[in-house]
Amino acid sequence: MSTYTTREAARILTVPASRVQGFVRAGVVDPKRGPGNTYLFSFQDLLVMRTALRLESSDISRRRVNAILRSLRGRMPDDRSLSSVRILAQGRELVIDDALSRWNPDSGQTVLDFESGGASEPVQLVGGVPNAADRDADDWFELGCSLEASSPRMARELYRRALEMEPDHVDARINLGRLQHEDGQLEEARRQYERALESAPGDPTAAYNLGVVLEDLGKDGEAILAYQRAIASDEQMADAYYNLARLYDEAGDRASALRHLRSYSDLVRGH
């Protein structure tokens, strides 16, 4: 399992490092210790801290959020993480959903399942994630998509989780490859796109993205083949025609360059 330093956790959560350390002091998370007695946070720790931050943004006091999360952590069996429960907010009231029942953390009383039509207003999910055991590859993929803009590193972890459950999940593999590509991990990205094409030979996005990363690796000849493969699967992929025109022009094949540039122009005008 990946671990994250205090600085890395702070960057992912977009908070100061002192705020991350505050979660440890409050007993919300209990990270492992690394060299020099530094903190090493797990992915589950990140989810719990993210939950706490989102609860605080719902006008629930930091002290109350910390107290409830600390209490819940003490109640969890050894084989379950606090991130395996959902924490819901209805106004300033909290509801805990542990997949078996819903209950109020202050009173301990069972709460009506509002999301099943028992109340006029649905409870809003503010923090936490459903039990990991109940999630399938699509769930992890969709959660990863929702976190790409704010936490690309966390999104990568979620795509990896999806692929652990379903190695042929093409969309998760493509998205993971794209994030690795953006992070400068070109060979890793290349492998993800190639694996995606092994699972779905006709996927135009995987073929196109493979072409882009091959260009960045200086393998223009292989990139041309990848773009041709993308067009064979999707004749409307204008960017593939444009990139092919550029590569053919750089290779001195003026006729092919003009032909593909014409195709690109026709598609752009058509839209």
BALOBA-1460 file (C-alpha; in Angstrom, 3 decimals):
// residues 271
<rec num="1" residu="m" x="0.000" y="0.000" z="0.000"/>
<rec num="2" residu="s" x="1.218" y="3.525" z="-0.797"/>
<rec num="3" residu="t" x="2.061" y="5.879" z="2.046"/>
<rec num="4" residu="y" x="2.203" y="9.664" z="2.109"/>
<rec num="5" residu="t" x="4.319" y="12.045" z="4.126"/>
<rec num="6" residu="t" x="2.777" y="14.957" z="6.000"/>
<rec num="7" residu="r" x="3.753" y="17.319" z="3.184"/>
<rec num="8" residu="e" x="2.292" y="15.038" z="0.519"/>
<rec num="9" residu="a" x="-0.938" y="14.580" z="2.485"/>
<rec num="10" residu="a" x="-1.237" y="18.346" z="2.933"/>
<rec num="11" residu="r" x="-0.771" y="18.917" z="-0.792"/>
<rec num="12" residu="i" x="-3.386" y="16.302" z="-1.711"/>
<rec num="13" residu="l" x="-5.902" y="17.687" z="0.793"/>
<rec num="14" residu="t" x="-4.971" y="21.313" z="-0.046"/>
<rec num="15" residu="v" x="-4.457" y="22.268" z="3.607"/>
<rec num="16" residu="p" x="-1.393" y="23.373" z="5.598"/>
<rec num="17" residu="a" x="0.840" y="20.658" z="7.016"/>
<rec num="18" residu="s" x="-0.093" y="21.855" z="10.498"/>
<rec num="19" residu="r" x="-3.726" y="20.919" z="9.778"/>
<rec num="20" residu="v" x="-2.719" y="17.372" z="8.875"/>
<rec num="21" residu="q" x="-0.668" y="17.141" z="12.072"/>
<rec num="22" residu="g" x="-3.722" y="18.410" z="13.938"/>
<rec num="23" residu="f" x="-5.712" y="15.369" z="12.833"/>
<rec num="24" residu="v" x="-3.048" y="13.144" z="14.367"/>
<rec num="25" residu="r" x="-3.027" y="15.079" z="17.637"/>
<rec num="26" residu="a" x="-6.830" y="14.903" z="17.764"/>
<rec num="27" residu="g" x="-6.758" y="11.123" z="17.357"/>
<rec num="28" residu="v" x="-8.712" y="11.198" z="14.099"/>
<rec num="29" residu="v" x="-6.000" y="9.168" z="12.341"/>
<rec num="30" residu="d" x="-3.115" y="7.128" z="13.670"/>
<rec num="31" residu="p" x="-0.467" y="7.010" z="10.938"/>
<rec num="32" residu="k" x="2.569" y="4.777" z="10.942"/>
<rec num="33" residu="r" x="5.966" y="6.204" z="11.739"/>
<rec num="34" residu="g" x="8.747" y="6.535" z="9.218"/>
<rec num="35" residu="p" x="12.437" y="7.506" z="9.358"/>
<rec num="36" residu="g" x="13.117" y="10.209" z="11.901"/>
<rec num="37" residu="n" x="9.739" y="9.538" z="13.560"/>
<rec num="38" residu="t" x="7.932" y="11.207" z="10.648"/>
<rec num="39" residu="y" x="4.312" y="10.389" z="9.864"/>
<rec num="40" residu="l" x="3.422" y="8.008" z="7.034"/>
<rec num="41" residu="f" x="-0.265" y="8.273" z="6.133"/>
<rec num="42" residu="s" x="-2.165" y="5.498" z="4.373"/>
<rec num="43" residu="f" x="-4.687" y="6.056" z="1.602"/>
<rec num="44" residu="q" x="-7.424" y="5.282" z="4.138"/>
<rec num="45" residu="d" x="-6.046" y="8.038" z="6.387"/>
<rec num="46" residu="l" x="-6.384" y="10.492" z="3.508"/>
<rec num="47" residu="l" x="-10.026" y="9.516" z="3.014"/>
<rec num="48" residu="v" x="-10.776" y="9.993" z="6.715"/>
<rec num="49" residu="m" x="-9.112" y="13.425" z="6.821"/>
<rec num="50" residu="r" x="-10.904" y="14.439" z="3.647"/>
<rec num="51" residu="t" x="-14.176" y="13.415" z="5.296"/>
<rec num="52" residu="a" x="-13.391" y="15.543" z="8.339"/>
<rec num="53" residu="l" x="-12.645" y="18.597" z="6.191"/>
<rec num="54" residu="r" x="-15.873" y="18.217" z="4.255"/>
<rec num="55" residu="l" x="-17.913" y="17.818" z="7.433"/>
<rec num="56" residu="e" x="-16.388" y="21.001" z="8.804"/>
<rec num="57" residu="s" x="-17.455" y="22.823" z="5.635"/>
<rec num="58" residu="s" x="-21.060" y="21.863" z="6.480"/>
<rec num="59" residu="d" x="-21.111" y="24.097" z="9.572"/>
<rec num="60" residu="i" x="-20.274" y="21.270" z="11.959"/>
<rec num="61" residu="s" x="-17.631" y="22.354" z="14.448"/>
<rec num="62" residu="r" x="-14.116" y="20.999" z="14.160"/>
<rec num="63" residu="r" x="-14.198" y="19.859" z="17.788"/>
<rec num="64" residu="r" x="-17.393" y="17.854" z="17.238"/>
<rec num="65" residu="v" x="-16.141" y="16.324" z="13.992"/>
<rec num="66" residu="n" x="-12.883" y="15.276" z="15.639"/>
<rec num="67" residu="a" x="-14.677" y="13.844" z="18.666"/>
<rec num="68" residu="i" x="-17.059" y="11.768" z="16.530"/>
<rec num="69" residu="l" x="-14.368" y="10.448" z="14.215"/>
<rec num="70" residu="r" x="-12.136" y="9.624" z="17.174"/>
<rec num="71" residu="s" x="-15.004" y="7.778" z="18.858"/>
<rec num="72" residu="l" x="-15.869" y="5.892" z="15.680"/>
<rec num="73" residu="r" x="-12.271" y="4.855" z="15.145"/>
<rec num="74" residu="g" x="-12.240" y="3.346" z="18.627"/>
<rec num="75" residu="r" x="-15.338" y="1.293" z="17.837"/>
<rec num="76" residu="m" x="-14.164" y="-0.138" z="14.517"/>
<rec num="77" residu="p" x="-13.129" y="-3.816" z="14.398"/>
<rec num="78" residu="d" x="-9.463" y="-4.461" z="13.627"/>
<rec num="79" residu="d" x="-10.287" y="-5.624" z="10.099"/>
<rec num="80" residu="r" x="-12.191" y="-2.479" z="9.133"/>
<rec num="81" residu="s" x="-11.108" y="1.097" z="8.558"/>
<rec num="82" residu="l" x="-13.043" y="4.189" z="9.546"/>
<rec num="83" residu="s" x="-13.226" y="5.024" z="5.832"/>
<rec num="84" residu="s" x="-15.494" y="1.998" z="5.340"/>
<rec num="85" residu="v" x="-18.480" y="3.839" z="6.844"/>
<rec num="86" residu="r" x="-20.415" y="6.758" z="5.440"/>
<rec num="87" residu="i" x="-20.906" y="9.884" z="7.498"/>
<rec num="88" residu="l" x="-23.982" y="11.818" z="6.433"/>
<rec num="89" residu="a" x="-25.103" y="15.291" z="7.414"/>
<rec num="90" residu="q" x="-28.672" y="16.526" z="7.764"/>
<rec num="91" residu="g" x="-28.361" y="20.148" z="8.680"/>
<rec num="92" residu="r" x="-26.117" y="20.107" z="11.752"/>
<rec num="93" residu="e" x="-27.025" y="16.540" z="12.664"/>
<rec num="94" residu="l" x="-24.819" y="13.612" z="11.741"/>
<rec num="95" residu="v" x="-25.874" y="10.115" z="10.741"/>
<rec num="96" residu="i" x="-23.543" y="7.120" z="10.535"/>
<rec num="97" residu="d" x="-24.203" y="4.508" z="7.841"/>
<rec num="98" residu="d" x="-22.185" y="1.338" z="8.402"/>
<rec num="99" residu="a" x="-23.904" y="-0.696" z="5.630"/>
<rec num="100" residu="l" x="-25.971" y="-2.567" z="8.247"/>
<rec num="101" residu="s" x="-27.876" y="0.315" z="9.831"/>
<rec num="102" residu="r" x="-27.988" y="4.056" z="10.278"/>
<rec num="103" residu="w" x="-27.602" y="5.617" z="13.677"/>
<rec num="104" residu="n" x="-26.985" y="8.925" z="15.397"/>
<rec num="105" residu="p" x="-23.448" y="9.091" z="16.828"/>
<rec num="106" residu="d" x="-24.553" y="11.324" z="19.717"/>
<rec num="107" residu="s" x="-27.520" y="9.278" z="20.949"/>
<rec num="108" residu="g" x="-26.693" y="5.881" z="19.469"/>
<rec num="109" residu="q" x="-30.297" y="5.603" z="18.253"/>
<rec num="110" residu="t" x="-31.183" y="4.032" z="14.918"/>
<rec num="111" residu="v" x="-32.170" y="6.541" z="12.217"/>
<rec num="112" residu="l" x="-34.748" y="6.135" z="9.455"/>
<rec num="113" residu="d" x="-33.249" y="5.452" z="6.019"/>
<rec num="114" residu="f" x="-33.933" y="8.863" z="4.508"/>
<rec num="115" residu="e" x="-32.530" y="7.953" z="1.080"/>
<rec num="116" residu="s" x="-35.238" y="5.299" z="0.655"/>
<rec num="117" residu="g" x="-38.082" y="7.770" z="0.675"/>
<rec num="118" residu="g" x="-38.765" y="8.010" z="4.404"/>
<rec num="119" residu="a" x="-38.352" y="11.776" z="4.481"/>
<rec num="120" residu="s" x="-39.168" y="14.688" z="2.238"/>
<rec num="121" residu="e" x="-35.532" y="15.772" z="1.908"/>
<rec num="122" residu="p" x="-32.685" y="13.372" z="1.118"/>
<rec num="123" residu="v" x="-29.693" y="13.262" z="3.390"/>
<rec num="124" residu="q" x="-26.629" y="14.681" z="1.668"/>
<rec num="125" residu="l" x="-23.452" y="12.625" z="1.602"/>
<rec num="126" residu="v" x="-20.843" y="14.927" z="3.062"/>
<rec num="127" residu="g" x="-17.925" y="12.674" z="3.825"/>
<rec num="128" residu="g" x="-16.718" y="9.118" z="3.997"/>
<rec num="129" residu="v" x="-17.095" y="6.335" z="1.448"/>
<rec num="130" residu="p" x="-19.257" y="3.218" z="1.393"/>
<rec num="131" residu="n" x="-17.746" y="0.020" z="2.709"/>
<rec num="132" residu="a" x="-14.816" y="-0.832" z="0.461"/>
<rec num="133" residu="a" x="-16.023" y="-4.422" z="0.309"/>
<rec num="134" residu="d" x="-19.226" y="-3.218" z="-1.354"/>
<rec num="135" residu="r" x="-17.452" y="-1.274" z="-4.083"/>
<rec num="136" residu="d" x="-16.747" y="-2.679" z="-7.512"/>
<rec num="137" residu="a" x="-14.254" y="-1.506" z="-10.123"/>
<rec num="138" residu="d" x="-16.726" y="0.955" z="-11.639"/>
<rec num="139" residu="d" x="-17.283" y="2.569" z="-8.227"/>
<rec num="140" residu="w" x="-13.559" y="3.143" z="-7.708"/>
<rec num="141" residu="f" x="-13.245" y="4.420" z="-11.290"/>
<rec num="142" residu="e" x="-16.067" y="6.939" z="-10.880"/>
<rec num="143" residu="l" x="-14.678" y="8.158" z="-7.565"/>
<rec num="144" residu="g" x="-11.298" y="8.570" z="-9.227"/>
<rec num="145" residu="c" x="-12.865" y="10.662" z="-11.987"/>
<rec num="146" residu="s" x="-14.484" y="12.936" z="-9.407"/>
<rec num="147" residu="l" x="-11.135" y="13.544" z="-7.681"/>
<rec num="148" residu="e" x="-8.882" y="14.092" z="-10.699"/>
<rec num="149" residu="a" x="-9.057" y="17.875" z="-10.659"/>
<rec num="150" residu="s" x="-8.521" y="18.324" z="-6.911"/>
<rec num="151" residu="s" x="-6.394" y="15.291" z="-6.035"/>
<rec num="152" residu="p" x="-4.785" y="13.627" z="-9.064"/>
<rec num="153" residu="r" x="-2.568" y="11.462" z="-6.877"/>
<rec num="154" residu="m" x="-5.569" y="10.124" z="-5.001"/>
<rec num="155" residu="a" x="-7.332" y="9.579" z="-8.334"/>
<rec num="156" residu="r" x="-4.391" y="7.470" z="-9.507"/>
<rec num="157" residu="e" x="-4.697" y="5.311" z="-6.394"/>
<rec num="158" residu="l" x="-8.393" y="4.806" z="-7.060"/>
<rec num="159" residu="y" x="-7.777" y="3.817" z="-10.681"/>
<rec num="160" residu="r" x="-5.214" y="1.294" z="-9.450"/>
<rec num="161" residu="r" x="-7.809" y="-0.105" z="-7.074"/>
<rec num="162" residu="a" x="-10.248" y="-0.479" z="-9.952"/>
<rec num="163" residu="l" x="-7.602" y="-2.313" z="-11.958"/>
<rec num="164" residu="e" x="-6.756" y="-4.613" z="-9.061"/>
<rec num="165" residu="m" x="-10.388" y="-5.711" z="-9.086"/>
<rec num="166" residu="e" x="-10.790" y="-5.699" z="-12.864"/>
<rec num="167" residu="p" x="-7.517" y="-5.685" z="-14.844"/>
<rec num="168" residu="d" x="-9.435" y="-5.269" z="-18.118"/>
<rec num="169" residu="h" x="-11.158" y="-2.054" z="-16.993"/>
<rec num="170" residu="v" x="-10.137" y="-0.056" z="-20.060"/>
<rec num="171" residu="d" x="-11.351" y="3.358" z="-18.921"/>
<rec num="172" residu="a" x="-9.486" y="3.121" z="-15.618"/>
<rec num="173" residu="r" x="-6.320" y="2.067" z="-17.432"/>
<rec num="174" residu="i" x="-6.602" y="4.934" z="-19.930"/>
<rec num="175" residu="n" x="-7.183" y="7.508" z="-17.202"/>
<rec num="176" residu="l" x="-4.312" y="6.172" z="-15.114"/>
<rec num="177" residu="g" x="-2.075" y="6.336" z="-18.179"/>
<rec num="178" residu="r" x="-3.109" y="9.906" z="-18.873"/>
<rec num="179" residu="l" x="-2.322" y="11.018" z="-15.322"/>
<rec num="180" residu="q" x="1.031" y="9.245" z="-15.466"/>
<rec num="181" residu="h" x="1.719" y="10.912" z="-18.815"/>
<rec num="182" residu="e" x="0.893" y="14.328" z="-17.360"/>
<rec num="183" residu="d" x="3.258" y="13.573" z="-14.491"/>
<rec num="184" residu="g" x="6.098" y="12.795" z="-16.893"/>
<rec num="185" residu="q" x="5.986" y="9.018" z="-16.364"/>
<rec num="186" residu="l" x="6.084" y="8.292" z="-20.082"/>
<rec num="187" residu="e" x="7.040" y="4.629" z="-20.102"/>
<rec num="188" residu="e" x="4.481" y="3.844" z="-17.414"/>
<rec num="189" residu="a" x="1.818" y="5.659" z="-19.423"/>
<rec num="190" residu="r" x="2.839" y="3.801" z="-22.560"/>
<rec num="191" residu="r" x="2.396" y="0.476" z="-20.780"/>
<rec num="192" residu="q" x="-1.060" y="1.456" z="-19.571"/>
<rec num="193" residu="y" x="-2.229" y="2.364" z="-23.081"/>
<rec num="194" residu="e" x="-0.768" y="-0.820" z="-24.536"/>
<rec num="195" residu="r" x="-2.494" y="-2.881" z="-21.857"/>
<rec num="196" residu="a" x="-5.749" y="-1.076" z="-22.617"/>
<rec num="197" residu="l" x="-5.401" y="-1.984" z="-26.291"/>
<rec num="198" residu="e" x="-4.756" y="-5.599" z="-25.380"/>
<rec num="199" residu="s" x="-8.125" y="-5.619" z="-23.626"/>
<rec num="200" residu="a" x="-9.921" y="-3.467" z="-26.215"/>
<rec num="201" residu="p" x="-8.017" y="-3.500" z="-29.551"/>
<rec num="202" residu="g" x="-10.495" y="-1.134" z="-31.150"/>
<rec num="203" residu="d" x="-10.484" y="1.596" z="-28.510"/>
<rec num="204" residu="p" x="-9.631" y="4.830" z="-30.348"/>
<rec num="205" residu="t" x="-8.797" y="6.841" z="-27.227"/>
<rec num="206" residu="a" x="-6.220" y="4.314" z="-26.060"/>
<rec num="207" residu="a" x="-4.660" y="4.252" z="-29.530"/>
<rec num="208" residu="y" x="-4.603" y="8.055" z="-29.809"/>
<rec num="209" residu="n" x="-3.127" y="8.520" z="-26.333"/>
<rec num="210" residu="l" x="-0.517" y="5.894" z="-27.141"/>
<rec num="211" residu="g" x="0.418" y="7.924" z="-30.212"/>
<rec num="212" residu="v" x="0.872" y="11.068" z="-28.132"/>
<rec num="213" residu="v" x="3.109" y="9.397" z="-25.561"/>
<rec num="214" residu="l" x="5.141" y="7.697" z="-28.312"/>
<rec num="215" residu="e" x="5.768" y="11.115" z="-29.833"/>
<rec num="216" residu="d" x="6.957" y="12.391" z="-26.464"/>
<rec num="217" residu="l" x="9.285" y="9.392" z="-26.311"/>
<rec num="218" residu="g" x="10.735" y="10.334" z="-29.698"/>
<rec num="219" residu="k" x="9.252" y="7.303" z="-31.470"/>
<rec num="220" residu="d" x="7.514" y="9.078" z="-34.350"/>
<rec num="221" residu="g" x="7.273" y="6.014" z="-36.583"/>
<rec num="222" residu="e" x="5.419" y="4.056" z="-33.890"/>
<rec num="223" residu="a" x="3.289" y="7.107" z="-33.146"/>
<rec num="224" residu="i" x="2.123" y="7.199" z="-36.794"/>
<rec num="225" residu="l" x="0.991" y="3.585" z="-36.518"/>
<rec num="226" residu="a" x="-0.885" y="4.359" z="-33.298"/>
<rec num="227" residu="y" x="-2.682" y="7.342" z="-34.848"/>
<rec num="228" residu="q" x="-3.583" y="5.249" z="-37.889"/>
<rec num="229" residu="r" x="-5.022" y="2.659" z="-35.542"/>
<rec num="230" residu="a" x="-7.085" y="5.341" z="-33.799"/>
<rec num="231" residu="i" x="-8.503" y="6.546" z="-37.117"/>
<rec num="232" residu="a" x="-9.289" y="2.982" z="-38.188"/>
<rec num="233" residu="s" x="-11.474" y="2.712" z="-35.069"/>
<rec num="234" residu="d" x="-12.939" y="6.212" z="-35.248"/>
<rec num="235" residu="e" x="-12.841" y="8.049" z="-38.562"/>
<rec num="236" residu="q" x="-14.108" y="11.211" z="-36.847"/>
<rec num="237" residu="m" x="-11.044" y="11.635" z="-34.607"/>
<rec num="238" residu="a" x="-9.881" y="14.960" z="-36.014"/>
<rec num="239" residu="d" x="-6.861" y="15.355" z="-33.713"/>
<rec num="240" residu="a" x="-5.410" y="12.065" z="-34.951"/>
<rec num="241" residu="y" x="-5.541" y="13.338" z="-38.565"/>
<rec num="242" residu="y" x="-3.871" y="16.585" z="-37.518"/>
<rec num="243" residu="n" x="-1.064" y="14.812" z="-35.664"/>
<rec num="244" residu="l" x="-0.539" y="12.461" z="-38.597"/>
<rec num="245" residu="a" x="-0.336" y="15.406" z="-41.000"/>
<rec num="246" residu="r" x="2.288" y="17.033" z="-38.807"/>
<rec num="247" residu="l" x="4.368" y="13.872" z="-38.463"/>
<rec num="248" residu="y" x="4.221" y="13.117" z="-42.186"/>
<rec num="249" residu="d" x="5.280" y="16.688" z="-42.947"/>
<rec num="250" residu="e" x="8.237" y="16.354" z="-40.562"/>
<rec num="251" residu="a" x="9.145" y="13.072" z="-42.282"/>
<rec num="252" residu="g" x="9.110" y="14.769" z="-45.712"/>
<rec num="253" residu="d" x="6.019" y="12.919" z="-46.968"/>
<rec num="254" residu="r" x="4.202" y="15.972" z="-48.302"/>
<rec num="255" residu="a" x="1.448" y="14.072" z="-50.096"/>
<rec num="256" residu="s" x="0.412" y="12.137" z="-46.982"/>
<rec num="257" residu="a" x="0.658" y="15.270" z="-44.886"/>
<rec num="258" residu="l" x="-1.683" y="17.199" z="-47.190"/>
<rec num="259" residu="r" x="-4.133" y="14.285" z="-47.382"/>
<rec num="260" residu="h" x="-4.479" y="14.040" z="-43.636"/>
<rec num="261" residu="l" x="-4.567" y="17.799" z="-43.179"/>
<rec num="262" residu="r" x="-7.454" y="17.900" z="-45.671"/>
<rec num="263" residu="s" x="-9.292" y="15.238" z="-43.683"/>
<rec num="264" residu="y" x="-8.713" y="17.203" z="-40.499"/>
<rec num="265" residu="s" x="-10.011" y="20.422" z="-42.074"/>
<rec num="266" residu="d" x="-13.129" y="18.675" z="-43.423"/>
<rec num="267" residu="l" x="-13.943" y="17.295" z="-39.961"/>
<rec num="268" residu="v" x="-13.423" y="20.648" z="-38.242"/>
<rec num="269" residu="r" x="-15.627" y="22.442" z="-40.775"/>
<rec num="270" residu="g" x="-18.256" y="19.760" z="-40.385"/>
<rec num="271" residu="h" x="-18.524" y="20.481" z="-36.672"/>
